[in-house]
């Protein structure tokens, strides 16, 4: 277990990282998503729905899971992504509703 001093150093490092715009930049590949760049809202919605993790978390989680799956001599298949056209459709529908 960490000492109090080690924990304090970790917190100081995290505070420094949280001030870095590059660390805070949204890395999600789903750039058409309505919540792209609004990570706090995105994560909250994923927590609420509990159906899958945000797309930006999936690569590093999948790497770890693939290693675990290999131990059981299984294979892992990634879920199909939502097509970008769906977000275009959402925007079209929003415009229609705004006119009505």
N, C-alpha and C positions, 0 to 999 in steps of 0.2 A: 504494500500500500504506500501511496505517496505521503511524504511529510507535509505539514502545513506550509512550509516554505516552498517546497516543490509545487504544491497546488497553487500557491500565490503566483509563482513564476509562470505557470501555465495560463492562469487568468490574465496576467499582464500580456503575454504573447497573444492570446485570443483577442484582447482589446485592441492590440496593435493591428492584427489581421483584419478586424472588423472595421478599421478606418481605411483600409486599402480598397479603392474603387475596383481594382482588378479582381480581388477576392469576392467582392459583392456582386460582380457582373453576372447576369443570368446566363448560364451555360446550356440551357435546355435546347435541344434540337427542334422542338415543336414551336417554331417561330410564328406560326399562324394562330397559335392558341391565344384566346382572349386574355389569359392571365400571364402570358410570357413577359418576363421582367417584373412581375408582381409576385415574387416567390412566396412571400408570407401568406398571401391569399391562396395561392396554388396549393401549398402544403396543407393549409387548414382545410381546404375542400377535399383533398385526398384523404386526410385523416377522418373527416366526417363521413365520406362515402365508403371508406375501407375496401375499395375494390382493387386498387393497385397503387403502386408507389409512383410519384412524379417521374416523368421521362428523364429528367436530369439525374435522378438517383439510380436509374435502372442499370446503366453500364457497370458501375462498380459493384452493385449488388449482384448482378448477373455473373460477373467474373468470380465472385466468391461462391455463388451457388453452383456454377459449373464445376468448380473444383470439388465441392461436396458431392455432387451428383456422380462424378467419376468414381468416387470411392465405392458407391453402390452399383457400379457398372451399369449406370443408366445414361440416358441422353437428355439434354434440356433443349427445348424448342422455344424460341422467343415468340411472344404474342404479336399478332399483326398490328401495325400502327394505324391510327386513325388517319385516313387520307386528308391531305390539305384541302381538297375540294369541299370537305364537310364544313371546314371553317369558313370558306367562301360562302357556302349556303347559309350558314348562321348569320353572316353579315348581311346577306341579301334579305333574309327574313326579318332581321332587325330593322332594316331600312323600310321594308313594306309596312311593318307595324308602326313605325314612327310616322308614316304618312297617314295612316288610318286614324 
